[in-house]
Amino acid sequence: MFNRKMFVALVVCLAMSVSTALAGGGGAKKDSTIKVVNSGPNPIYAFVDVTDAKIQEAANSSDPIKAFNALGGKQIASGGNSANFSVKSGSHTVTAVDIVLEEPVGKQSVTTSKGKTSTVTF
C-alpha cells in the first residue's frame, strides 16, 4: 500500500511546496521601488520622504554620515551608480545631497505603482 516510490514522491511534493512558499510563490509584489541614479561627478546621499529640516540637522551633526544612515539615506557613488528604495505605492519625495560639496543636489517628486520601479536621476 505505501511503498518506497510513493514515499519519495511525497517527499518531493513537500519539498516543492515549502520552496514555493519560501520564495513568495504566486503573489505579486506588495511594494514598489524607487531607483535613484547618480549621474553627477561626486557621490551623493539620497533620501526618500525625509524632510529638509531633518536632512539639514543630520548634515550639521558631529557625524553626518551616521546621521544620514539613521534617516534611511543611501550613499550612491558617482558615474551612473544607483540605489533602490522599497516603498509603498503612492507619492514620494526624493532628495539628494552632494557629499563632497556638502550641498543639496535636488529634490524630485515621484509617484510609484504597486510592483513597479520608478527611476529618479540626479
C-alpha positions as CSV (number, residue, x, y, z in Angstrom):
1,M,0.0,0.0,0.0
2,F,2.7,2.5,0.9
3,N,5.9,1.7,-1.0
4,R,9.2,3.5,-1.5
5,K,8.1,5.2,-4.7
6,M,5.1,6.8,-3.0
7,F,7.3,7.9,-0.1
8,V,9.8,9.6,-2.5
9,A,7.0,11.3,-4.4
10,L,5.5,12.6,-1.2
11,V,8.9,13.9,0.0
12,V,9.4,15.7,-3.4
13,C,6.0,17.2,-3.3
14,L,6.5,18.5,0.3
15,A,9.9,19.9,-0.6
16,M,8.5,21.7,-3.6
17,S,5.6,23.2,-1.7
18,V,8.0,24.5,1.0
19,S,10.3,26.1,-1.5
20,T,7.5,27.8,-3.3
21,A,6.2,29.2,0.0
22,L,9.6,30.5,1.0
23,A,10.1,32.1,-2.4
24,G,6.9,34.1,-2.0
25,G,5.4,31.9,-4.7
26,G,2.4,33.1,-6.6
27,G,1.9,36.6,-5.2
28,A,2.6,39.9,-6.8
29,K,5.0,42.4,-5.1
30,K,3.2,44.4,-2.5
31,D,5.6,47.4,-2.6
32,S,7.1,49.5,-5.3
33,T,10.7,50.5,-5.8
34,I,12.3,53.9,-6.4
35,K,15.7,53.6,-8.2
36,V,17.9,56.7,-7.6
37,V,20.7,57.2,-10.2
38,N,23.7,59.5,-9.5
39,S,24.8,60.9,-12.9
40,G,26.9,63.7,-11.2
41,P,30.6,63.9,-10.6
42,N,30.5,63.4,-6.8
43,P,29.0,60.8,-4.5
44,I,25.6,61.7,-3.1
45,Y,23.3,60.6,-0.3
46,A,19.7,60.0,-1.4
47,F,16.6,60.1,0.9
48,V,13.0,59.2,0.3
49,D,10.3,61.1,2.2
50,V,12.7,62.8,4.7
51,T,12.1,66.5,5.4
52,D,14.7,69.1,4.5
53,A,14.9,70.1,8.2
54,K,15.9,66.6,9.3
55,I,18.5,66.4,6.5
56,Q,20.0,69.7,7.5
57,E,20.1,68.7,11.1
58,A,21.9,65.5,10.2
59,A,24.3,67.4,8.0
60,N,25.2,69.7,10.9
61,S,25.7,66.8,13.3
62,S,29.2,65.6,14.5
63,D,28.9,62.5,12.3
64,P,26.8,63.4,9.3
65,I,27.3,60.0,7.5
66,K,26.0,58.2,10.6
67,A,23.1,60.6,10.9
68,F,22.3,60.2,7.2
69,N,22.2,56.4,7.6
70,A,19.9,56.8,10.6
71,L,17.5,58.7,8.4
72,G,17.4,55.9,5.9
73,G,19.6,57.6,3.4
74,K,21.8,55.7,1.0
75,Q,25.2,56.7,-0.4
76,I,25.5,56.4,-4.2
77,A,28.8,56.6,-5.9
78,S,29.2,58.9,-9.0
79,G,29.3,57.7,-12.6
80,G,25.7,56.4,-13.1
81,N,25.6,54.2,-10.0
82,S,22.3,53.7,-8.3
83,A,20.5,52.6,-5.1
84,N,17.0,51.1,-4.7
85,F,14.4,52.1,-2.0
86,S,11.5,49.8,-1.3
87,V,8.4,52.0,-0.7
88,K,4.6,51.7,-0.6
89,S,2.9,52.7,-3.8
90,G,1.9,56.4,-4.0
91,S,3.5,59.8,-3.9
92,H,7.0,60.3,-2.6
93,T,9.7,62.9,-2.4
94,V,13.3,62.0,-3.3
95,T,16.1,64.4,-2.0
96,A,19.8,64.2,-2.8
97,V,22.8,65.8,-1.1
98,D,26.3,66.1,-2.6
99,I,28.7,64.7,0.0
100,V,31.8,66.4,-1.4
101,L,30.3,69.9,-1.9
102,E,28.1,69.5,1.2
103,E,25.1,71.0,-0.6
104,P,21.7,69.8,-1.9
105,V,21.7,68.3,-5.4
106,G,18.0,68.4,-5.9
107,K,14.5,67.2,-4.9
108,Q,12.0,65.4,-7.1
109,S,8.5,64.1,-6.6
110,V,7.7,60.7,-7.9
111,T,4.5,58.6,-7.9
112,T,5.0,54.8,-7.7
113,S,2.7,51.9,-8.6
114,K,2.4,48.6,-6.9
115,G,5.1,46.2,-8.1
116,K,6.8,48.7,-10.4
117,T,10.1,50.5,-10.3
118,S,10.3,54.3,-10.8
119,T,13.7,55.9,-11.6
120,V,14.9,59.3,-10.4
121,T,18.2,60.7,-11.8
122,F,20.3,63.4,-10.2
